[in-house]
Amino acid sequence: MTARLRVTVAGPLSTAATSAVQARYDVVIGPRRAGDETVLDLEELDQSAIRGLLTLLWDFGHDVVAVTNETKERTS
């Protein structure tokens, strides 16, 4: 199973976190929304990749506000 994921982070994403996330994931980092939040949109993540992303954000000291996940079955 793979997932399409939207992660909302409180405040701006630090430069170091942005570089680390972009180096590891195919991600679109959206502009900050009202309420000073940053949105990360990702696709094709399995469960271990999602956990890795959330751990990375935590390691950089960012607060995750929301995670929205749309899971789909892979077809061959």
PQR file of N, CA, C, O and H, with PARSE charges and radii, in Angstrom:
ATOM      1  N   MET A   1       0.833  -1.172   0.000 -0.4000 1.5000
ATOM      2  CA  MET A   1       0.000   0.000   0.000 -0.0000 2.0000
ATOM      3  C   MET A   1       0.883   1.242   0.000  0.5500 1.7000
ATOM      4  O   MET A   1       1.932   1.269   0.643 -0.5500 1.4000
ATOM      5  N   THR A   2       0.458   2.247  -0.711 -0.4000 1.5000
ATOM      6  CA  THR A   2       1.155   3.526  -0.730 -0.0000 2.0000
ATOM      7  C   THR A   2       0.182   4.607  -0.303  0.5500 1.7000
ATOM      8  O   THR A   2      -1.028   4.388  -0.245 -0.5500 1.4000
ATOM      9  H   THR A   2      -0.394   2.225  -1.234  0.4000 1.0000
ATOM     10  N   ALA A   3       0.721   5.762  -0.009 -0.4000 1.5000
ATOM     11  CA  ALA A   3      -0.135   6.829   0.500 -0.0000 2.0000
ATOM     12  C   ALA A   3       0.169   8.146  -0.174  0.5500 1.7000
ATOM     13  O   ALA A   3       1.301   8.432  -0.563 -0.5500 1.4000
ATOM     14  H   ALA A   3       1.703   5.940  -0.056  0.4000 1.0000
ATOM     15  N   ARG A   4      -0.869   8.929  -0.298 -0.4000 1.5000
ATOM     16  CA  ARG A   4      -0.751  10.338  -0.647 -0.0000 2.0000
ATOM     17  C   ARG A   4      -0.925  11.064   0.672  0.5500 1.7000
ATOM     18  O   ARG A   4      -1.913  10.853   1.375 -0.5500 1.4000
ATOM     19  H   ARG A   4      -1.788   8.697   0.018  0.4000 1.0000
ATOM     20  N   LEU A   5       0.022  11.911   1.008 -0.4000 1.5000
ATOM     21  CA  LEU A   5       0.089  12.449   2.355 -0.0000 2.0000
ATOM     22  C   LEU A   5       0.184  13.965   2.330  0.5500 1.7000
ATOM     23  O   LEU A   5       0.888  14.538   1.498 -0.5500 1.4000
ATOM     24  H   LEU A   5       0.824  12.082   0.436  0.4000 1.0000
ATOM     25  N   ARG A   6      -0.529  14.614   3.246 -0.4000 1.5000
ATOM     26  CA  ARG A   6      -0.389  16.051   3.474 -0.0000 2.0000
ATOM     27  C   ARG A   6      -0.045  16.230   4.951  0.5500 1.7000
ATOM     28  O   ARG A   6      -0.781  15.803   5.839 -0.5500 1.4000
ATOM     29  H   ARG A   6      -1.101  14.149   3.921  0.4000 1.0000
ATOM     30  N   VAL A   7       1.101  16.878   5.183 -0.4000 1.5000
ATOM     31  CA  VAL A   7       1.561  17.136   6.547 -0.0000 2.0000
ATOM     32  C   VAL A   7       1.550  18.643   6.754  0.5500 1.7000
ATOM     33  O   VAL A   7       2.129  19.393   5.968 -0.5500 1.4000
ATOM     34  H   VAL A   7       1.699  17.226   4.462  0.4000 1.0000
ATOM     35  N   THR A   8       0.891  19.077   7.813 -0.4000 1.5000
ATOM     36  CA  THR A   8       0.840  20.496   8.159 -0.0000 2.0000
ATOM     37  C   THR A   8       1.718  20.710   9.381  0.5500 1.7000
ATOM     38  O   THR A   8       1.564  20.040  10.401 -0.5500 1.4000
ATOM     39  H   THR A   8       0.420  18.468   8.451  0.4000 1.0000
ATOM     40  N   VAL A   9       2.642  21.657   9.258 -0.4000 1.5000
ATOM     41  CA  VAL A   9       3.612  21.940  10.310 -0.0000 2.0000
ATOM     42  C   VAL A   9       3.364  23.355  10.823  0.5500 1.7000
ATOM     43  O   VAL A   9       3.099  24.265  10.038 -0.5500 1.4000
ATOM     44  H   VAL A   9       2.767  22.202   8.429  0.4000 1.0000
ATOM     45  N   ALA A  10       3.450  23.541  12.138 -0.4000 1.5000
ATOM     46  CA  ALA A  10       3.287  24.873  12.725 -0.0000 2.0000
ATOM     47  C   ALA A  10       4.482  25.735  12.342  0.5500 1.7000
ATOM     48  O   ALA A  10       5.633  25.321  12.478 -0.5500 1.4000
ATOM     49  H   ALA A  10       3.666  22.802  12.776  0.4000 1.0000
ATOM     50  N   GLY A  11       4.190  26.933  11.865 -0.4000 1.5000
ATOM     51  CA  GLY A  11       5.242  27.884  11.527 -0.0000 2.0000
ATOM     52  C   GLY A  11       5.979  27.521  10.245  0.5500 1.7000
ATOM     53  O   GLY A  11       5.622  26.568   9.553 -0.5500 1.4000
ATOM     54  H   GLY A  11       3.254  27.269  11.755  0.4000 1.0000
ATOM     55  N   PRO A  12       7.007  28.297   9.946 -0.5600 1.5000
ATOM     56  CA  PRO A  12       7.799  28.026   8.746  0.2800 2.0000
ATOM     57  C   PRO A  12       8.726  26.839   8.978  0.5500 1.7000
ATOM     58  O   PRO A  12       9.157  26.584  10.103 -0.5500 1.4000
ATOM     59  N   LEU A  13       9.025  26.125   7.911 -0.4000 1.5000
ATOM     60  CA  LEU A  13       9.972  25.013   7.971 -0.0000 2.0000
ATOM     61  C   LEU A  13      11.381  25.601   7.918  0.5500 1.7000
ATOM     62  O   LEU A  13      11.664  26.453   7.076 -0.5500 1.4000
ATOM     63  H   LEU A  13       8.675  26.332   6.998  0.4000 1.0000
ATOM     64  N   SER A  14      12.255  25.160   8.800 -0.4000 1.5000
ATOM     65  CA  SER A  14      13.625  25.684   8.815 -0.0000 2.0000
ATOM     66  C   SER A  14      14.343  25.306   7.526  0.5500 1.7000
ATOM     67  O   SER A  14      13.955  24.361   6.840 -0.5500 1.4000
ATOM     68  H   SER A  14      12.026  24.468   9.484  0.4000 1.0000
ATOM     69  N   THR A  15      15.380  26.046   7.209 -0.4000 1.5000
ATOM     70  CA  THR A  15      16.164  25.782   6.011 -0.0000 2.0000
ATOM     71  C   THR A  15      16.775  24.385   6.065  0.5500 1.7000
ATOM     72  O   THR A  15      16.769  23.663   5.068 -0.5500 1.4000
ATOM     73  H   THR A  15      15.695  26.814   7.766  0.4000 1.0000
ATOM     74  N   ALA A  16      17.296  24.007   7.218 -0.4000 1.5000
ATOM     75  CA  ALA A  16      17.908  22.680   7.364 -0.0000 2.0000
ATOM     76  C   ALA A  16      16.876  21.575   7.182  0.5500 1.7000
ATOM     77  O   ALA A  16      17.150  20.576   6.517 -0.5500 1.4000
ATOM     78  H   ALA A  16      17.301  24.594   8.029  0.4000 1.0000
ATOM     79  N   ALA A  17      15.692  21.744   7.766 -0.4000 1.5000
ATOM     80  CA  ALA A  17      14.634  20.744   7.619 -0.0000 2.0000
ATOM     81  C   ALA A  17      14.160  20.672   6.171  0.5500 1.7000
ATOM     82  O   ALA A  17      13.928  19.582   5.648 -0.5500 1.4000
ATOM     83  H   ALA A  17      15.470  22.556   8.306  0.4000 1.0000
ATOM     84  N   THR A  18      14.015  21.830   5.520 -0.4000 1.5000
ATOM     85  CA  THR A  18      13.599  21.851   4.122 -0.0000 2.0000
ATOM     86  C   THR A  18      14.588  21.077   3.259  0.5500 1.7000
ATOM     87  O   THR A  18      14.180  20.267   2.426 -0.5500 1.4000
ATOM     88  H   THR A  18      14.203  22.715   5.945  0.4000 1.0000
ATOM     89  N   SER A  19      15.866  21.312   3.447 -0.4000 1.5000
ATOM     90  CA  SER A  19      16.902  20.605   2.682 -0.0000 2.0000
ATOM     91  C   SER A  19      16.859  19.103   2.931  0.5500 1.7000
ATOM     92  O   SER A  19      16.963  18.311   1.995 -0.5500 1.4000
ATOM     93  H   SER A  19      16.198  21.970   4.124  0.4000 1.0000
ATOM     94  N   ALA A  20      16.708  18.716   4.184 -0.4000 1.5000
ATOM     95  CA  ALA A  20      16.675  17.297   4.526 -0.0000 2.0000
ATOM     96  C   ALA A  20      15.452  16.596   3.945  0.5500 1.7000
ATOM     97  O   ALA A  20      15.555  15.484   3.427 -0.5500 1.4000
ATOM     98  H   ALA A  20      16.624  19.359   4.945  0.4000 1.0000
ATOM     99  N   VAL A  21      14.303  17.246   4.031 -0.4000 1.5000
ATOM    100  CA  VAL A  21      13.071  16.661   3.500 -0.0000 2.0000
ATOM    101  C   VAL A  21      13.157  16.542   1.980  0.5500 1.7000
ATOM    102  O   VAL A  21      12.793  15.508   1.419 -0.5500 1.4000
ATOM    103  H   VAL A  21      14.220  18.150   4.451  0.4000 1.0000
ATOM    104  N   GLN A  22      13.636  17.589   1.312 -0.4000 1.5000
ATOM    105  CA  GLN A  22      13.734  17.555  -0.144 -0.0000 2.0000
ATOM    106  C   GLN A  22      14.761  16.542  -0.633  0.5500 1.7000
ATOM    107  O   GLN A  22      14.606  15.988  -1.722 -0.5500 1.4000
ATOM    108  H   GLN A  22      13.932  18.429   1.768  0.4000 1.0000
ATOM    109  N   ALA A  23      15.797  16.291   0.145 -0.4000 1.5000
ATOM    110  CA  ALA A  23      16.809  15.307  -0.231 -0.0000 2.0000
ATOM    111  C   ALA A  23      16.288  13.875  -0.130  0.5500 1.7000
ATOM    112  O   ALA A  23      16.744  12.995  -0.860 -0.5500 1.4000
ATOM    113  H   ALA A  23      15.923  16.740   1.029  0.4000 1.0000
ATOM    114  N   ARG A  24      15.339  13.639   0.770 -0.4000 1.5000
ATOM    115  CA  ARG A  24      14.865  12.280   1.030 -0.0000 2.0000
ATOM    116  C   ARG A  24      13.533  11.940   0.375  0.5500 1.7000
ATOM    117  O   ARG A  24      13.244  10.767   0.139 -0.5500 1.4000
ATOM    118  H   ARG A  24      14.968  14.353   1.364  0.4000 1.0000
ATOM    119  N   TYR A  25      12.720  12.947   0.078 -0.4000 1.5000
ATOM    120  CA  TYR A  25      11.355  12.690  -0.382 -0.0000 2.0000
ATOM    121  C   TYR A  25      11.026  13.530  -1.611  0.5500 1.7000
ATOM    122  O   TYR A  25      11.584  14.607  -1.821 -0.5500 1.4000
ATOM    123  H   TYR A  25      12.955  13.900   0.270  0.4000 1.0000
ATOM    124  N   ASP A  26      10.105  13.007  -2.415 -0.4000 1.5000
ATOM    125  CA  ASP A  26       9.544  13.774  -3.522 -0.0000 2.0000
ATOM    126  C   ASP A  26       8.408  14.582  -2.917  0.5500 1.7000
ATOM    127  O   ASP A  26       7.301  14.076  -2.735 -0.5500 1.4000
ATOM    128  H   ASP A  26       9.651  12.132  -2.244  0.4000 1.0000
ATOM    129  N   VAL A  27       8.688  15.837  -2.607 -0.4000 1.5000
ATOM    130  CA  VAL A  27       7.766  16.646  -1.818 -0.0000 2.0000
ATOM    131  C   VAL A  27       7.518  17.994  -2.478  0.5500 1.7000
ATOM    132  O   VAL A  27       8.403  18.562  -3.118 -0.5500 1.4000
ATOM    133  H   VAL A  27       9.588  16.249  -2.755  0.4000 1.0000
ATOM    134  N   VAL A  28       6.309  18.489  -2.312 -0.4000 1.5000
ATOM    135  CA  VAL A  28       5.980  19.863  -2.679 -0.0000 2.0000
ATOM    136  C   VAL A  28       5.705  20.589  -1.366  0.5500 1.7000
ATOM    137  O   VAL A  28       4.795  20.226  -0.620 -0.5500 1.4000
ATOM    138  H   VAL A  28       5.591  18.028  -1.792  0.4000 1.0000
ATOM    139  N   ILE A  29       6.500  21.613  -1.098 -0.4000 1.5000
ATOM    140  CA  ILE A  29       6.324  22.383   0.126 -0.0000 2.0000
ATOM    141  C   ILE A  29       5.555  23.639  -0.246  0.5500 1.7000
ATOM    142  O   ILE A  29       6.066  24.526  -0.930 -0.5500 1.4000
ATOM    143  H   ILE A  29       7.239  21.908  -1.704  0.4000 1.0000
ATOM    144  N   GLY A  30       4.325  23.691   0.217 -0.4000 1.5000
ATOM    145  CA  GLY A  30       3.434  24.791  -0.130 -0.0000 2.0000
ATOM    146  C   GLY A  30       3.697  26.015   0.708  0.5500 1.7000
ATOM    147  O   GLY A  30       4.341  25.948   1.755 -0.5500 1.4000
ATOM    148  H   GLY A  30       3.910  22.971   0.773  0.4000 1.0000
ATOM    149  N   PRO A  31       3.191  27.134   0.234 -0.5600 1.5000
ATOM    150  CA  PRO A  31       3.334  28.359   1.022  0.2800 2.0000
ATOM    151  C   PRO A  31       2.587  28.225   2.339  0.5500 1.7000
ATOM    152  O   PRO A  31       1.664  27.424   2.482 -0.5500 1.4000
ATOM    153  N   ARG A  32       3.007  29.017   3.268 -0.4000 1.5000
ATOM    154  CA  ARG A  32       2.350  28.976   4.577 -0.0000 2.0000
ATOM    155  C   ARG A  32       0.911  29.417   4.443  0.5500 1.7000
ATOM    156  O   ARG A  32       0.587  30.341   3.697 -0.5500 1.4000
ATOM    157  H   ARG A  32       3.757  29.668   3.152  0.4000 1.0000
ATOM    158  N   ARG A  33       0.061  28.742   5.179 -0.4000 1.5000
ATOM    159  CA  ARG A  33      -1.369  29.071   5.187 -0.0000 2.0000
ATOM    160  C   ARG A  33      -1.658  30.055   6.300  0.5500 1.7000
ATOM    161  O   ARG A  33      -0.797  30.372   7.121 -0.5500 1.4000
ATOM    162  H   ARG A  33       0.324  27.992   5.786  0.4000 1.0000
ATOM    163  N   ALA A  34      -2.884  30.526   6.306 -0.4000 1.5000
ATOM    164  CA  ALA A  34      -3.325  31.387   7.410 -0.0000 2.0000
ATOM    165  C   ALA A  34      -3.092  30.634   8.715  0.5500 1.7000
ATOM    166  O   ALA A  34      -3.299  29.422   8.779 -0.5500 1.4000
ATOM    167  H   ALA A  34      -3.584  30.268   5.639  0.4000 1.0000
ATOM    168  N   GLY A  35      -2.677  31.323   9.719 -0.4000 1.5000
ATOM    169  CA  GLY A  35      -2.372  30.665  10.977 -0.0000 2.0000
ATOM    170  C   GLY A  35      -0.912  30.286  11.059  0.5500 1.7000
ATOM    171  O   GLY A  35      -0.496  29.607  11.997 -0.5500 1.4000
ATOM    172  H   GLY A  35      -2.509  32.307   9.667  0.4000 1.0000
ATOM    173  N   ASP A  36      -0.118  30.722  10.074 -0.4000 1.5000
ATOM    174  CA  ASP A  36       1.328  30.500  10.078 -0.0000 2.0000
ATOM    175  C   ASP A  36       1.683  29.008  10.103  0.5500 1.7000
ATOM    176  O   ASP A  36       2.396  28.541  10.991 -0.5500 1.4000
ATOM    177  H   ASP A  36      -0.455  31.274   9.311  0.4000 1.0000
ATOM    178  N   GLU A  37       1.178  28.283   9.123 -0.4000 1.5000
ATOM    179  CA  GLU A  37       1.482  26.861   8.990 -0.0000 2.0000
ATOM    180  C   GLU A  37       2.094  26.585   7.625  0.5500 1.7000
ATOM    181  O   GLU A  37       1.797  27.280   6.653 -0.5500 1.4000
ATOM    182  H   GLU A  37       0.599  28.662   8.402  0.4000 1.0000
ATOM    183  N   THR A  38       2.949  25.568   7.555 -0.4000 1.5000
ATOM    184  CA  THR A  38       3.551  25.136   6.304 -0.0000 2.0000
ATOM    185  C   THR A  38       2.954  23.789   5.927  0.5500 1.7000
ATOM    186  O   THR A  38       2.772  22.926   6.786 -0.5500 1.4000
ATOM    187  H   THR A  38       3.190  25.004   8.344  0.4000 1.0000
ATOM    188  N   VAL A  39       2.650  23.605   4.646 -0.4000 1.5000
ATOM    189  CA  VAL A  39       2.033  22.371   4.169 -0.0000 2.0000
ATOM    190  C   VAL A  39       3.013  21.615   3.282  0.5500 1.7000
ATOM    191  O   VAL A  39       3.606  22.190   2.369 -0.5500 1.4000
ATOM    192  H   VAL A  39       2.798  24.306   3.948  0.4000 1.0000
ATOM    193  N   LEU A  40       3.179  20.318   3.555 -0.4000 1.5000
ATOM    194  CA  LEU A  40       4.012  19.441   2.745 -0.0000 2.0000
ATOM    195  C   LEU A  40       3.101  18.418   2.082  0.5500 1.7000
ATOM    196  O   LEU A  40       2.345  17.727   2.765 -0.5500 1.4000
ATOM    197  H   LEU A  40       2.697  19.851   4.297  0.4000 1.0000
ATOM    198  N   ASP A  41       3.165  18.316   0.759 -0.4000 1.5000
ATOM    199  CA  ASP A  41       2.391  17.326   0.018 -0.0000 2.0000
ATOM    200  C   ASP A  41       3.351  16.291  -0.556  0.5500 1.7000
ATOM    201  O   ASP A  41       4.327  16.630  -1.226 -0.5500 1.4000
ATOM    202  H   ASP A  41       3.778  18.878   0.204  0.4000 1.0000
ATOM    203  N   LEU A  42       3.056  15.019  -0.279 -0.4000 1.5000
ATOM    204  CA  LEU A  42       3.919  13.929  -0.716 -0.0000 2.0000
ATOM    205  C   LEU A  42       3.072  12.809  -1.298  0.5500 1.7000
ATOM    206  O   LEU A  42       1.897  12.665  -0.963 -0.5500 1.4000
ATOM    207  H   LEU A  42       2.264  14.744   0.265  0.4000 1.0000
ATOM    208  N   GLU A  43       3.684  12.015  -2.178 -0.4000 1.5000
ATOM    209  CA  GLU A  43       2.995  10.865  -2.750 -0.0000 2.0000
ATOM    210  C   GLU A  43       3.895   9.648  -2.703  0.5500 1.7000
ATOM    211  O   GLU A  43       5.111   9.755  -2.547 -0.5500 1.4000
ATOM    212  H   GLU A  43       4.639  12.132  -2.451  0.4000 1.0000
ATOM    213  N   GLU A  44       3.279   8.499  -2.839 -0.4000 1.5000
ATOM    214  CA  GLU A  44       3.991   7.219  -2.933 -0.0000 2.0000
ATOM    215  C   GLU A  44       4.857   6.925  -1.715  0.5500 1.7000
ATOM    216  O   GLU A  44       6.001   6.493  -1.856 -0.5500 1.4000
ATOM    217  H   GLU A  44       2.291   8.412  -2.966  0.4000 1.0000
ATOM    218  N   LEU A  45       4.324   7.153  -0.537 -0.4000 1.5000
ATOM    219  CA  LEU A  45       5.042   6.835   0.691 -0.0000 2.0000
ATOM    220  C   LEU A  45       4.457   5.589   1.325  0.5500 1.7000
ATOM    221  O   LEU A  45       3.238   5.439   1.416 -0.5500 1.4000
ATOM    222  H   LEU A  45       3.394   7.504  -0.423  0.4000 1.0000
ATOM    223  N   ASP A  46       5.327   4.699   1.761 -0.4000 1.5000
ATOM    224  CA  ASP A  46       4.841   3.572   2.536 -0.0000 2.0000
ATOM    225  C   ASP A  46       4.911   3.963   4.016  0.5500 1.7000
ATOM    226  O   ASP A  46       5.353   5.058   4.366 -0.5500 1.4000
ATOM    227  H   ASP A  46       6.317   4.821   1.687  0.4000 1.0000
ATOM    228  N   GLN A  47       4.471   3.056   4.861 -0.4000 1.5000
ATOM    229  CA  GLN A  47       4.349   3.383   6.281 -0.0000 2.0000
ATOM    230  C   GLN A  47       5.690   3.741   6.923  0.5500 1.7000
ATOM    231  O   GLN A  47       5.753   4.639   7.762 -0.5500 1.4000
ATOM    232  H   GLN A  47       4.112   2.167   4.577  0.4000 1.0000
ATOM    233  N   SER A  48       6.752   3.051   6.537 -0.4000 1.5000
ATOM    234  CA  SER A  48       8.057   3.347   7.133 -0.0000 2.0000
ATOM    235  C   SER A  48       8.572   4.719   6.680  0.5500 1.7000
ATOM    236  O   SER A  48       9.234   5.411   7.454 -0.5500 1.4000
ATOM    237  H   SER A  48       6.701   2.321   5.855  0.4000 1.0000
ATOM    238  N   ALA A  49       8.278   5.119   5.444 -0.4000 1.5000
ATOM    239  CA  ALA A  49       8.687   6.439   4.959 -0.0000 2.0000
ATOM    240  C   ALA A  49       7.927   7.548   5.689  0.5500 1.7000
ATOM    241  O   ALA A  49       8.493   8.599   5.993 -0.5500 1.4000
ATOM    242  H   ALA A  49       7.740   4.558   4.815  0.4000 1.0000
ATOM    243  N   ILE A  50       6.655   7.311   5.965 -0.4000 1.5000
ATOM    244  CA  ILE A  50       5.856   8.293   6.716 -0.0000 2.0000
ATOM    245  C   ILE A  50       6.440   8.462   8.111  0.5500 1.7000
ATOM    246  O   ILE A  50       6.602   9.583   8.592 -0.5500 1.4000
ATOM    247  H   ILE A  50       6.195   6.458   5.718  0.4000 1.0000
ATOM    248  N   ARG A  51       6.752   7.357   8.749 -0.4000 1.5000
ATOM    249  CA  ARG A  51       7.341   7.437  10.085 -0.0000 2.0000
ATOM    250  C   ARG A  51       8.686   8.157  10.041  0.5500 1.7000
ATOM    251  O   ARG A  51       8.994   8.953  10.929 -0.5500 1.4000
ATOM    252  H   ARG A  51       6.621   6.446   8.358  0.4000 1.0000
ATOM    253  N   GLY A  52       9.479   7.885   9.023 -0.4000 1.5000
ATOM    254  CA  GLY A  52      10.767   8.556   8.875 -0.0000 2.0000
ATOM    255  C   GLY A  52      10.615  10.057   8.714  0.5500 1.7000
ATOM    256  O   GLY A  52      11.382  10.829   9.288 -0.5500 1.4000
ATOM    257  H   GLY A  52       9.229   7.239   8.302  0.4000 1.0000
ATOM    258  N   LEU A  53       9.627  10.472   7.933 -0.4000 1.5000
ATOM    259  CA  LEU A  53       9.369  11.900   7.727 -0.0000 2.0000
ATOM    260  C   LEU A  53       8.964  12.575   9.031  0.5500 1.7000
ATOM    261  O   LEU A  53       9.486  13.636   9.376 -0.5500 1.4000
ATOM    262  H   LEU A  53       9.004   9.844   7.467  0.4000 1.0000
ATOM    263  N   LEU A  54       8.038  11.964   9.750 -0.4000 1.5000
ATOM    264  CA  LEU A  54       7.577  12.545  11.008 -0.0000 2.0000
ATOM    265  C   LEU A  54       8.705  12.614  12.033  0.5500 1.7000
ATOM    266  O   LEU A  54       8.798  13.580  12.791 -0.5500 1.4000
ATOM    267  H   LEU A  54       7.613  11.103   9.470  0.4000 1.0000
ATOM    268  N   THR A  55       9.561  11.592  12.059 -0.4000 1.5000
ATOM    269  CA  THR A  55      10.710  11.598  12.965 -0.0000 2.0000
ATOM    270  C   THR A  55      11.691  12.700  12.587  0.5500 1.7000
ATOM    271  O   THR A  55      12.231  13.381  13.459 -0.5500 1.4000
ATOM    272  H   THR A  55       9.485  10.808  11.443  0.4000 1.0000
ATOM    273  N   LEU A  56      11.921  12.875  11.293 -0.4000 1.5000
ATOM    274  CA  LEU A  56      12.818  13.922  10.821 -0.0000 2.0000
ATOM    275  C   LEU A  56      12.313  15.295  11.254  0.5500 1.7000
ATOM    276  O   LEU A  56      13.084  16.119  11.746 -0.5500 1.4000
ATOM    277  H   LEU A  56      11.482  12.322  10.585  0.4000 1.0000
ATOM    278  N   LEU A  57      11.020  15.538  11.069 -0.4000 1.5000
ATOM    279  CA  LEU A  57      10.440  16.820  11.486 -0.0000 2.0000
ATOM    280  C   LEU A  57      10.583  17.024  12.992  0.5500 1.7000
ATOM    281  O   LEU A  57      10.892  18.124  13.451 -0.5500 1.4000
ATOM    282  H   LEU A  57      10.393  14.868  10.670  0.4000 1.0000
ATOM    283  N   TRP A  58      10.358  15.968  13.747 -0.4000 1.5000
ATOM    284  CA  TRP A  58      10.504  16.030  15.199 -0.0000 2.0000
ATOM    285  C   TRP A  58      11.953  16.317  15.582  0.5500 1.7000
ATOM    286  O   TRP A  58      12.215  17.125  16.474 -0.5500 1.4000
ATOM    287  H   TRP A  58      10.107  15.074  13.374  0.4000 1.0000
ATOM    288  N   ASP A  59      12.899  15.652  14.904 -0.4000 1.5000
ATOM    289  CA  ASP A  59      14.326  15.865  15.188 -0.0000 2.0000
ATOM    290  C   ASP A  59      14.738  17.316  14.948  0.5500 1.7000
ATOM    291  O   ASP A  59      15.617  17.829  15.641 -0.5500 1.4000
ATOM    292  H   ASP A  59      12.686  14.996  14.180  0.4000 1.0000
ATOM    293  N   PHE A  60      14.118  17.981  13.979 -0.4000 1.5000
ATOM    294  CA  PHE A  60      14.423  19.379  13.702 -0.0000 2.0000
ATOM    295  C   PHE A  60      13.618  20.339  14.580  0.5500 1.7000
ATOM    296  O   PHE A  60      13.746  21.555  14.443 -0.5500 1.4000
ATOM    297  H   PHE A  60      13.404  17.564  13.416  0.4000 1.0000
ATOM    298  N   GLY A  61      12.801  19.808  15.469 -0.4000 1.5000
ATOM    299  CA  GLY A  61      12.078  20.633  16.425 -0.0000 2.0000
ATOM    300  C   GLY A  61      10.795  21.254  15.915  0.5500 1.7000
ATOM    301  O   GLY A  61      10.323  22.246  16.471 -0.5500 1.4000
ATOM    302  H   GLY A  61      12.698  18.820  15.581  0.4000 1.0000
ATOM    303  N   HIS A  62      10.218  20.681  14.855 -0.4000 1.5000
ATOM    304  CA  HIS A  62       8.978  21.221  14.303 -0.0000 2.0000
ATOM    305  C   HIS A  62       7.770  20.521  14.915  0.5500 1.7000
ATOM    306  O   HIS A  62       7.817  19.331  15.228 -0.5500 1.4000
ATOM    307  H   HIS A  62      10.602  19.876  14.404  0.4000 1.0000
ATOM    308  N   ASP A  63       6.690  21.278  15.081 -0.4000 1.5000
ATOM    309  CA  ASP A  63       5.443  20.731  15.605 -0.0000 2.0000
ATOM    310  C   ASP A  63       4.538  20.365  14.433  0.5500 1.7000
ATOM    311  O   ASP A  63       4.198  21.220  13.614 -0.5500 1.4000
ATOM    312  H   ASP A  63       6.652  22.245  14.827  0.4000 1.0000
ATOM    313  N   VAL A  64       4.150  19.099  14.353 -0.4000 1.5000
ATOM    314  CA  VAL A  64       3.223  18.644  13.319 -0.0000 2.0000
ATOM    315  C   VAL A  64       1.805  18.912  13.818  0.5500 1.7000
ATOM    316  O   VAL A  64       1.406  18.435  14.880 -0.5500 1.4000
ATOM    317  H   VAL A  64       4.426  18.404  15.018  0.4000 1.0000
ATOM    318  N   VAL A  65       1.057  19.678  13.041 -0.4000 1.5000
ATOM    319  CA  VAL A  65      -0.300  20.060  13.410 -0.0000 2.0000
ATOM    320  C   VAL A  65      -1.302  19.017  12.916  0.5500 1.7000
ATOM    321  O   VAL A  65      -2.245  18.673  13.629 -0.5500 1.4000
ATOM    322  H   VAL A  65       1.381  20.066  12.178  0.4000 1.0000
ATOM    323  N   ALA A  66      -1.097  18.514  11.693 -0.4000 1.5000
ATOM    324  CA  ALA A  66      -2.048  17.562  11.117 -0.0000 2.0000
ATOM    325  C   ALA A  66      -1.350  16.686  10.079  0.5500 1.7000
ATOM    326  O   ALA A  66      -0.401  17.102   9.414 -0.5500 1.4000
ATOM    327  H   ALA A  66      -0.331  18.794  11.114  0.4000 1.0000
ATOM    328  N   VAL A  67      -1.856  15.460   9.967 -0.4000 1.5000
ATOM    329  CA  VAL A  67      -1.423  14.534   8.919 -0.0000 2.0000
ATOM    330  C   VAL A  67      -2.681  13.977   8.281  0.5500 1.7000
ATOM    331  O   VAL A  67      -3.521  13.375   8.950 -0.5500 1.4000
ATOM    332  H   VAL A  67      -2.627  15.122  10.507  0.4000 1.0000
ATOM    333  N   THR A  68      -2.801  14.185   6.980 -0.4000 1.5000
ATOM    334  CA  THR A  68      -3.935  13.658   6.225 -0.0000 2.0000
ATOM    335  C   THR A  68      -3.388  12.626   5.258  0.5500 1.7000
ATOM    336  O   THR A  68      -2.454  12.895   4.503 -0.5500 1.4000
ATOM    337  H   THR A  68      -2.120  14.674   6.436  0.4000 1.0000
ATOM    338  N   ASN A  69      -3.984  11.438   5.288 -0.4000 1.5000
ATOM    339  CA  ASN A  69      -3.462  10.305   4.530 -0.0000 2.0000
ATOM    340  C   ASN A  69      -4.562   9.699   3.683  0.5500 1.7000
ATOM    341  O   ASN A  69      -5.637   9.377   4.189 -0.5500 1.4000
ATOM    342  H   ASN A  69      -4.743  11.220   5.901  0.4000 1.0000
ATOM    343  N   GLU A  70      -4.296   9.544   2.393 -0.4000 1.5000
ATOM    344  CA  GLU A  70      -5.214   8.853   1.499 -0.0000 2.0000
ATOM    345  C   GLU A  70      -4.478   7.612   1.003  0.5500 1.7000
ATOM    346  O   GLU A  70      -3.571   7.708   0.176 -0.5500 1.4000
ATOM    347  H   GLU A  70      -3.422   9.806   1.982  0.4000 1.0000
ATOM    348  N   THR A  71      -4.874   6.450   1.512 -0.4000 1.5000
ATOM    349  CA  THR A  71      -4.198   5.207   1.173 -0.0000 2.0000
ATOM    350  C   THR A  71      -4.848   4.582  -0.049  0.5500 1.7000
ATOM    351  O   THR A  71      -6.065   4.635  -0.225 -0.5500 1.4000
ATOM    352  H   THR A  71      -5.610   6.372   2.184  0.4000 1.0000
ATOM    353  N   LYS A  72      -4.005   3.986  -0.893 -0.4000 1.5000
ATOM    354  CA  LYS A  72      -4.524   3.296  -2.062 -0.0000 2.0000
ATOM    355  C   LYS A  72      -3.732   2.034  -2.300  0.5500 1.7000
ATOM    356  O   LYS A  72      -2.565   1.944  -1.920 -0.5500 1.4000
ATOM    357  H   LYS A  72      -3.017   3.943  -0.750  0.4000 1.0000
ATOM    358  N   GLU A  73      -4.362   1.055  -2.930 -0.4000 1.5000
ATOM    359  CA  GLU A  73      -3.699  -0.190  -3.272 -0.0000 2.0000
ATOM    360  C   GLU A  73      -2.839   0.023  -4.505  0.5500 1.7000
ATOM    361  O   GLU A  73      -3.250   0.705  -5.443 -0.5500 1.4000
ATOM    362  H   GLU A  73      -5.310   1.128  -3.239  0.4000 1.0000
ATOM    363  N   ARG A  74      -1.655  -0.554  -4.505 -0.4000 1.5000
ATOM    364  CA  ARG A  74      -0.811  -0.518  -5.703 -0.0000 2.0000
ATOM    365  C   ARG A  74      -1.335  -1.522  -6.699  0.5500 1.7000
ATOM    366  O   ARG A  74      -1.764  -2.617  -6.333 -0.5500 1.4000
ATOM    367  H   ARG A  74      -1.321  -1.108  -3.743  0.4000 1.0000
ATOM    368  N   THR A  75      -1.297  -1.138  -7.972 -0.4000 1.5000
ATOM    369  CA  THR A  75      -1.675  -2.069  -9.021 -0.0000 2.0000
ATOM    370  C   THR A  75      -0.473  -2.334  -9.896  0.5500 1.7000
ATOM    371  O   THR A  75       0.307  -1.427 -10.185 -0.5500 1.4000
ATOM    372  H   THR A  75      -0.948  -0.249  -8.269  0.4000 1.0000
ATOM    373  N   SER A  76      -0.322  -3.570 -10.317 -0.4000 1.5000
ATOM    374  CA  SER A  76       0.834  -3.931 -11.128 -0.0000 2.0000
ATOM    375  C   SER A  76       0.514  -3.908 -12.590  0.5500 1.7000
ATOM    376  O   SER A  76       1.383  -4.189 -13.416 -0.5500 1.4000
ATOM    377  H   SER A  76      -0.955  -4.308 -10.083  0.4000 1.0000
TER
END
